[in-house]
Amino acid sequence: MICSMKNPAIRRYMFRLMGTLIWYVCALVVSVGLFAHIHPTGALAWLLALLPALGIIGQLAVFGLYLGEETDEFQRNLQIQAMLWGIGGTLAFLTVWGFLEIFVHLRHFDLLLVYPLYCGLTGVSLGLVKMRYR
């Protein structure tokens, strides 16, 4: 993300992103705490398991809103290229890992790590995409 806080789209993005991050952390702390102490079952267990995921879904929605509000086509293009490389890298990694799980009995890849993997690869990709234009 270009850190120009003069850009209104980025200011809105950062404000919204902070809201989703705060939601995620609070929901995760509450869910983990309640699962550790009261061991919920049924509908309450489902609800508590889904609460942190809403923060992640919110982050994706916030980024989509940012792309729609960004008026600088070049910046929007950089972000989209980085996302495509992040998605492609994530899919390639998971495909290779899946075959390794099947054929050489590699440990199962925890699905909770898919989103952080995507974010990390997108961040690295953004840096590489930006380097092309320097």
Secondary structure, DSSP 8 states (H G I E B T S, - for coil): ----TTSHHHHHHHHHHHHHHHHHHHHHHHHHHHHHHT---HHHHHHHHHHHHHHHHHHHHHHHHHHHH---HHHHHHHHHHHHHHHHHHHHHHHHHHHHHHHH------GGGHHHHHHHHHHHHHHHHHHHT-
